[in-house]
Every structure is written in structure tokens, then in C-alpha cells.
Amino acid sequence: MQVYADNAATTKLSETALQAMMPYLTDTFGNASSLYSLGQDAHHGVQASRAAVAAVLGADTNEIYFTSGGSEADNWAIKGVAELMAKKGKKHIITSAFEHHAVLHTVKKLEEQGFRITYLPVYENGIVKVEDVKNAICEDTALVTIMYANNEIGTIQPVAEIGAVCHEKGVLFHTDAVQAVGHVAIDVKAQNIDLMSMSAHKFHGPKGIGALYCKKGIRLPNLIEGGAQERGRRAGTEAVYAMAGMAAALTEANDALAQNTAKLTALRDRLIDGLLKVESSRLNGDRQNRLPGNVNISFEGVEGESLLLYLDMKGISASSGSACTSGSLDPSHVLLAIGLPHEVAHGSLRLSLCESNTEEEIDYIISCVPEIIERLRNMSPLWERIQKERGNL
């Protein structure tokens, strides 16, 4: 059996998105900045896509700026606000300790340029406390950037409450919602969001396209000079086909949101219950306040990369909380941030589901993982040491 359970990394392009893209790859191929009819047809496609994305998020059409993806949107929002507010003498940025590296590396770069960065703790449940945000804001705070849902452990943050505190204090609020858009209901106005990043390939849209929501009145510095695209802020010929695919995928996801959430929550909980029967396992992040399709479990005495390789041999595509698979021997900064010891963080498994997964696939994963864990532990000096310390050997 082949099981794809790494939807937090990327999703399969939906048929709806593909069909929306095809006209702009074939007949309506004109440059959207051209004045003749073929170009104007493409331009109408850009605007229709922008309006569709805005409608799902409760935004105004002109508050949506297309980007190449979530990382670009994060960079634009954070660096843009930093540049904007530095002119007013505000050079303090607040974020959390377990943000995506697109945020953490960006604020680190700003720190090297003289900005002061506050990294808020996230505690064992993987959730930022609103009170911590409130207490960290000071007179020179330029921006608060807290992710909507964590990309590894799936915990959903109190975004509306954080935004309300920011507005009360007169501070701009950005959220990296790459994992959340298309999977939870979002209303940028009601949730007090000033800037929000998203990426199409996380909700069955194409890779290479994302967007930044930027609230009207926030005049970010231009990202790319050289043309009038994206109202002069991001030059470059529009990838109309990708924008159409993103809009179609997001609309489709939003239309099926309640149905998908119910199905995924049931599959997620079935998977969690099955895997927690393994000895010395633990769920990472809050049990309830997490994305419908996210499961992140640590198994003592195993290495995450070895677990992934064995799962792959069983036909299961997953990812690890450990950064080993990306060429680093360091455990996940997310798992360390919620208090896991290094040796436990190394043995973590992230399974992220989508609506096409089935109960049969979930049961197959549940049947495979304990067997693999036992095999790895039988070869593990760490597990032998743990057992001796517990008096089991």
C-alpha cells in the first residue's frame, strides 16, 4: 500500500486547480500587462484570482499581493514593516521561539542590522500566551509576528486575541498562515490581522505561488523594482496560470472546509490513539487545539531519520520532527522549544493528512509503526540504556 502522509510539506495539485490553470497555459497566454485583448484577457484572470482569494479570507481585493510563496511573503512583510517603522525610531520585533525558519532567519538578519528581537516561549502545549505578547510590547515595538498554526506540531495560536492586543497597543501584527489557510476558517478583519502570508501548494494549489495579505493603509516598501505589476510593489510578469490555480484550490478548500475538517479530525484522532499505544510515545502539542490533519508523536529510543526510511520501505511518506533529513544532526527547534529533551526530539514523527486519506491507510500506518519502532529499539544503545535506567533490563 502507498500512503502519502506529508501534506504539511506539500499537497497534490487538485483537478479543479489544474483545470483552472490550463486556459492560461494554452489559449489565454498573453502578457497581463499588455493592452491588446489577449493580454487583457490574462489581466482579467489575474484580477478574478485576486478577488477570489480575498473573498475567502474576508479581505478587500486590493489587499492581496501575489508572491512566489510563503517564504517570500514572510520576508516582504517582516522586512517591509521593519524598514517602514525604523524611520519612526521603532526597531523592536516580537516573535515566537518556534516559528518557521522563513520568519526566524528573517528576524535574525534584522537583528544583525540593529533590530532588537524578543522570542516568546511556547510552553509544553505549543501555544503562545496572549499575556506574554502583551507584556513584551513596548514603546519601540515595530511588529509582532506569530504564526497561525505551527508547521511541525500543528498547534493553532490565539491569533484574534494576539491581534487585538497589538491593535490596543498600536502595533502591527503579521501572521505566517502558510499551514492554516485552506484548513481553518480565517477572517482577517475579524481576527485583527494586519499582514498574513500564505502558499498555494499547502492546499492543493500549484507550487511557486503564494500571497501576502496587507491591510489597506500599510504602505510596504516595494519588494521588486522594475515594473507596475502588483500595483507597482512587486515587478515581474504575472504567472497568471499559477494565480488561477491558487484561487481555484483555495475556493474549493473553503467550500469543503466543514466536511474536510470533520473527516480529518476523525482520522487524526484515530491515528493518535493508535500510535500512542506504542510504549514510551508522546503526542507533541495540544491534543485539541491543533490542525485537523496534524499528528506529531515522539518515540523514545529511536532516530527520526531511520524511522522515515523504514516507513518509506513500507510505502508510507512522512516526515520527522528531527532536522536530520535536511542534512543537520540537530533536533527540531520546534520540539526543543516545547521542552523536549534532545534524545526524545530526535525520535519524532510528523504525519500530516488530507481529505483523500482513508481509514484503511490510517490503520495501515498504525500496523506498521509499532513493528518498525520495535526493530529500531532492538538495535538502539539509547533504548537499552533507557530500559536499564528503568530497571527493565
Buried (B, 14 or more C-beta within 10 A) or exposed (E): EEBBBBBBBEBEBBEBBBEBBBBBBEEBBBBBBEEEEBBBBBBEBBEBBBBBBBBBBBBBEEBBBBBBBBBBBBBBBBBBBBBBBBEEEBBBBBBBBBBBBBBBBBBEBBEEEEBBBBBBEBBEBBBBBBEBBBEBBEEBBBBBBBBBBBBBBBBBBBBBBBBBBBEEBEBBBBBBBBBBBBBBBBEBEEBBBBBBBBBBBBBBBBBBBBBBBBBEEBEBEBBBEEEEBBEEBBBEEBBBBBBBBBBBBBBBBBEEBEEBBEBBBEBBBBBBEBBEEBEBBBBBBBEEBBBBBBBBBBBBBBBBBBBBEBBEEBEBBBBBBBBBEEEEEEBBBBBBBBBBEEBBBBBBBBBBBBBBBEEEBBEBBBEBBBEBBEBBBEEBEBBBEBBEEEEEE
